[in-house]
């Protein structure tokens, strides 16, 4: 066996070193170690651009072993996602007993070769600090200016999803291509 042959693939090396980018593109392996370390990388920029250009997330919650999913408009500040909701909704009530969530952000594709989307796991809570709440509501109103006309903002509370793990699926870069990161919280 020649000494210059590495028996491990780039993906194997990346997994061994705690890196989690996966897929058919070996150049992407090793780009993401965590939210703080990878902020300047092209992968993180791609994920953040995707989040900024989409509006709706599917939020999954759970209570007493019963899962629930709902669609919500969101605004993001880096990887933190914000939505507004009445506290009496099923997902808000579920969050009171279990803050752990999963979410997906994607389009409705008809061709699997162009599928892209974000999947994440994290925690979610009401934004209770008045200053932070005002900042979040302003961020939300910039993305969705029509909400001010509805008069509904007085009836809702802002919520923050803090991701612990994020995956970007991008089949345009090869079937099953994924970039993942573990966020520092």
C-alpha positions as CSV (number, residue, x, y, z in Angstrom):
1,X,0.0,0.0,0.0
2,X,1.4,3.4,-1.0
3,X,2.1,5.8,1.8
4,X,0.4,8.7,0.1
5,X,-3.0,6.9,0.0
6,X,-5.3,8.0,2.8
7,X,-7.8,5.1,3.7
8,X,-10.3,7.6,5.1
9,X,-12.6,9.8,3.1
10,X,-12.8,13.5,3.8
11,X,-16.2,12.8,5.4
12,X,-14.6,10.2,7.8
13,X,-11.9,12.7,8.8
14,X,-14.5,15.5,9.3
15,X,-16.6,13.2,11.5
16,X,-13.6,12.2,13.5
17,X,-12.7,15.8,14.1
18,X,-16.2,16.8,15.2
19,X,-17.1,18.5,11.9
20,X,-20.5,17.8,10.5
21,X,-20.8,19.0,6.9
22,X,-21.9,16.0,4.8
23,X,-22.9,15.3,1.3
24,X,-21.4,14.7,-2.1
25,X,-19.3,17.9,-2.1
26,X,-16.0,17.0,-0.4
27,X,-15.0,20.7,-0.4
28,X,-17.8,21.5,2.0
29,X,-16.6,19.0,4.6
30,X,-15.0,20.7,7.5
31,X,-16.6,24.1,7.1
32,X,-18.8,24.1,10.1
33,X,-17.6,23.6,13.7
34,X,-20.2,25.8,15.4
35,X,-22.1,29.0,15.0
36,X,-19.5,31.4,16.4
37,X,-16.5,29.8,14.7
38,X,-18.2,29.5,11.3
39,X,-19.9,32.9,11.0
40,X,-17.7,34.0,8.2
41,X,-17.8,30.8,6.2
42,X,-19.6,30.6,2.8
43,X,-21.8,27.8,4.2
44,X,-23.1,29.9,7.1
45,X,-23.7,32.8,4.7
46,X,-25.7,30.5,2.4
47,X,-27.9,29.3,5.4
48,X,-28.5,32.8,6.7
49,X,-29.4,34.0,3.2
50,X,-31.9,31.2,2.9
51,X,-33.4,32.1,6.2
52,X,-33.6,35.8,5.3
53,X,-35.4,35.1,2.0
54,X,-38.1,32.8,3.4
55,X,-41.1,33.7,5.5
56,X,-42.7,30.6,6.9
57,X,-41.5,27.9,9.3
58,X,-43.1,24.7,10.4
59,X,-42.7,24.5,14.1
60,X,-42.9,21.1,15.9
61,X,-43.8,21.0,19.6
62,X,-44.7,18.2,22.0
63,X,-46.7,17.7,25.2
64,X,-47.4,14.5,27.0
65,X,-46.0,12.5,24.1
66,X,-48.3,14.0,21.6
67,X,-46.5,15.9,18.7
68,X,-47.9,19.0,17.1
69,X,-46.8,21.0,14.1
70,X,-47.9,24.4,12.9
71,X,-46.9,27.0,10.3
72,X,-45.8,30.4,11.4
73,X,-44.3,33.5,9.8
74,X,-40.9,34.3,11.2
75,X,-38.1,36.9,11.2
76,X,-34.6,36.0,11.9
77,X,-31.6,37.7,13.5
78,X,-28.7,35.4,12.5
79,X,-29.8,31.9,13.5
80,X,-32.3,33.1,16.1
81,X,-35.8,32.9,14.8
82,X,-38.7,35.0,16.1
83,X,-42.5,34.5,15.6
84,X,-45.5,36.0,17.3
85,X,-48.4,34.0,18.7
86,X,-51.3,34.2,21.1
87,X,-50.4,32.4,24.3
88,X,-53.6,30.3,24.1
89,X,-52.6,28.5,20.9
90,X,-51.8,24.8,21.1
91,X,-48.1,25.3,20.2
92,X,-47.7,28.1,22.8
93,X,-49.3,25.9,25.5
94,X,-47.0,23.0,24.5
95,X,-44.0,25.3,24.9
96,X,-45.0,26.1,28.5
97,X,-44.5,22.5,29.4
98,X,-41.7,21.6,27.0
99,X,-39.4,24.3,25.4
100,X,-37.7,21.8,23.0
101,X,-38.7,22.3,19.3
102,X,-37.9,21.3,15.8
103,X,-38.5,23.4,12.8
104,X,-38.3,23.2,9.0
105,X,-38.2,26.0,6.5
106,X,-38.6,25.1,2.8
107,X,-40.6,25.7,-0.4
108,X,-43.0,23.3,-2.0
109,X,-40.8,21.8,-4.7
110,X,-41.9,19.5,-7.5
111,X,-38.4,18.5,-8.6
112,X,-36.3,16.7,-6.0
113,X,-33.1,17.9,-7.7
114,X,-33.7,21.5,-6.6
115,X,-34.9,20.9,-3.1
116,X,-33.4,23.2,-0.5
117,X,-34.4,23.8,3.1
118,X,-33.4,24.3,6.7
119,X,-34.1,21.8,9.5
120,X,-33.3,22.7,13.1
121,X,-33.6,21.6,16.7
122,X,-33.5,24.0,19.6
123,X,-35.5,25.6,22.4
124,X,-38.2,28.2,22.3
125,X,-39.5,30.7,24.8
126,X,-41.6,33.8,25.1
127,X,-39.4,37.0,24.9
128,X,-40.3,38.5,28.3
129,X,-37.8,41.4,28.5
130,X,-39.7,44.6,27.4
131,X,-36.7,46.0,25.6
132,X,-35.9,42.8,23.8
133,X,-39.6,42.3,23.0
134,X,-39.8,45.8,21.4
135,X,-36.7,45.0,19.3
136,X,-38.2,41.7,18.2
137,X,-41.5,43.2,17.3
138,X,-39.8,45.9,15.3
139,X,-37.7,43.3,13.5
140,X,-40.9,41.3,12.8
141,X,-42.7,44.4,11.5
142,X,-39.9,45.3,9.1
143,X,-40.2,41.9,7.5
144,X,-44.0,41.8,7.6
145,X,-45.2,45.5,7.4
146,X,-48.9,44.5,7.0
147,X,-49.1,43.3,10.7
148,X,-49.2,46.9,11.9
149,X,-52.3,47.4,9.9
150,X,-54.0,44.4,11.4
151,X,-53.9,45.7,15.0
152,X,-53.2,42.1,16.1
153,X,-49.8,42.8,17.6
154,X,-51.4,43.9,20.9
155,X,-52.9,40.4,21.2
156,X,-49.7,38.4,20.7
157,X,-46.4,37.7,22.4
158,X,-43.1,37.4,20.7
159,X,-41.3,34.0,20.8
160,X,-37.6,33.2,20.2
161,X,-36.4,29.9,18.8
162,X,-32.7,29.4,19.7
163,X,-31.3,26.6,17.5
164,X,-28.8,24.1,18.9
165,X,-28.4,22.2,15.6
166,X,-29.1,23.4,12.1
167,X,-29.0,21.5,8.8
168,X,-29.2,23.0,5.3
169,X,-30.3,20.5,2.6
170,X,-29.3,21.6,-0.9
171,X,-29.9,19.1,-3.6
172,X,-28.7,21.6,-6.2
173,X,-25.2,20.7,-5.0
174,X,-25.9,16.9,-5.3
175,X,-28.5,14.5,-4.1
176,X,-28.6,14.4,-0.4
177,X,-26.1,17.2,0.1
178,X,-26.3,18.6,3.7
179,X,-24.4,21.1,5.7
180,X,-24.8,21.0,9.5
181,X,-23.7,23.0,12.4
182,X,-24.1,22.9,16.2
183,X,-24.8,26.3,17.6
184,X,-23.2,27.6,20.7
185,X,-25.9,28.5,23.2
